[in-house]
Amino acid sequence: MTQSIVAKRYAQALFELAKEQGQLAEVGADLQQIVKVAELSPDFLAVLGAPKITIEKKKEMVAQLFAGATPVVLNTLQLLVDKKRITEVGAIAEVYRELAAQEQGSANAVVYSTRELTAEERESISTAFAKRVGKQQLTITNEIDPSLLGGIRVQIGNHIFDSTVLAKLARLENELIG
């Protein structure tokens, strides 16, 4: 998902408010629920972006649908409806998650492997690679890629650590040929 400048600004403002109110986790959970709703029902964002429906009606719908959300999230959603930027909610949630992870000394990592990792393996990878990028822990998402042949590839932000059999074979080939 692309991260527009607008999404970054809204996410930063939301992050600062949540941090000030001590609700980083709650706001993050609410944003993830909203993203799930948008993914499961694509018509949801289309309705909120429809020009024929009044802004007041849209704000009323948001208030009813997300009545259990934290006030800061609810106000942000209504502001997004006002400013006709509700389609940015997914990007805002993504940027917010990154900001919250940085604040908590964590980072998101994608681990590519040939099979599903066990909890022990995830913990071991988190511990080992968190130190390499100066974080306390990693939140790991496991992606299955049978073409790797074996080993793992870890992507943390712009850092990629590749210890797959495929990468080792490519390095060996370069040494032998070049």
N, C-alpha and C positions, 0 to 999 in steps of 0.2 A: 504494500500500500504506500502510495507516495505521501510524503510529509511536506505539505505546503507551508509557506511562511505563516499563513493565517492559523493553521492547525498548531504550529509551534507556539505562537503567541497565546492562543486560547489555553493550550495545555500548560504553558508556563504560569499563566495567571491562576488557573485552577489549582495547579500544584502549590503555588505560594499560599493560596487561601486554605487549602487542605492542611498544609504543613503548619500554618498559623493556628488552625483550630484543632490540631492533633488528630486529623482524620485521614491520614494518607491511605491506610489500608481500606477503610470504608469507601472512600471516594473511588479508589481503584477497582474495588469489587463492583460498585454500582456501574462504573463505566464498562466493565466487561459484560455485565448483564445487558446493558443497552446495545452493545455491539452484537451480542448473541441474538437479541430480538431483531436487529437490523439484518443479520445474516439469515435467520430462519424465515423472516418475512420481509422480502425486498420491497414489497408494496408499502411498508411502514414509512420509509424515507420518501417514497414517491408521493404519498398522501401529504406528508409534512412539507413537501416542496411544491405541491400543487397550487397554482396561482388562483384557482377558483374558490379555494377555501380561505376564509378570513384568518388573519394572524391570531385574532382572539380565540377562534375556534381551535386552531392548531395548538395554541398554548394550553387551552382547556383539556385537549386530548392528551398532551404530554403530562399535565398535572395528574390526570386520572390514571394513565398507564403506569407512571412511575411515582405514585404517591408514597411508596415506601423508601424511595431514594433519599439520600442526604440532601438537606436544603441547598447546599452549595452546588450539587450536581443538577438538581431540579432548576435552580436559577440559571445555571449555565445553559441547559437545554432550551429554556425559554428565551434566553438571550440569542442563542443560535437560530431559533425560529424567527425572532424579531429581525435579525440581521440577514436572514435568508442564507444561512450557512450550515444548516442542519446536516447536509451531506458530508461535512467535515468531521462528524462525530467519531468515525472509525479511526481517522488519522490522529485526532486529538487524544483518543484513548491509548493509541500506540505510543505517542510521544510522552504522555503522562506516565505510562508504565515504565518507560526508560528513565524518566526523571526520578520516579519513586525508587527504582532499583539503585540508581546512583546514590541517592540520599541514604539508603540503607546498606551501602557497601556491597551491593550485589550487581550482577550483570546477567543479561540473558545470553544463553549459548545454544547453538543448534549443533547437535552431535549426529553425524551421519554414520550409520553402521549397517552391517549386512543383516542384523537381527535386532529384535527389541532388547534394550539394555535392562538388566536387573536393577533393583533399588541400590544394591551394594555397588554396582558398577557406576551408576549415576553419581553416587556420593563420592566415590573414589575420583572420578573425573572432575567433579566439582571442586574437590579439595586441591587436586594437583594443578588444574588450570586457573583457578581463581588467584593463586599466588603469582602466576605468570603475568596476569593482567592487572595486578594490584587491587584485587577485590577480596572481600571476605568469603563470599560464596557465589555460586552460579545457579541460575534457574535454567534447568536443562530441558530442551525440547528434542526428542529423539526422532530422527527421520530415517526410515529404512531405505537403503540403496544397495540392492544386490550386485550392482556392477562394480562395487569396490573390491570384491573378492575376499576381503578380510581387513581387519584393523578398523580404525576410526578416523574421521576428519571432524575437527572441532572448529566451529566458527563463532567468534565472540566479537561482535561489532565488525571492525575491519580486519581483525586478526584471524588468520586461518592456520591451524596446526594440522598438518596432513601426515598421518602415519598409516595410511592404507597400503595394502599390498600393491594396488594399482600404481600409487605414487612411487613406491619403492622400486617397482619394476621400471617405471619411466626414468627414475634417477640412474638406475643401473644401466639402462640402455644408453643414456646420455654419456655416462662414463666410458662405456665400451666403444661407442661410435665416435664421440667427440673428444 
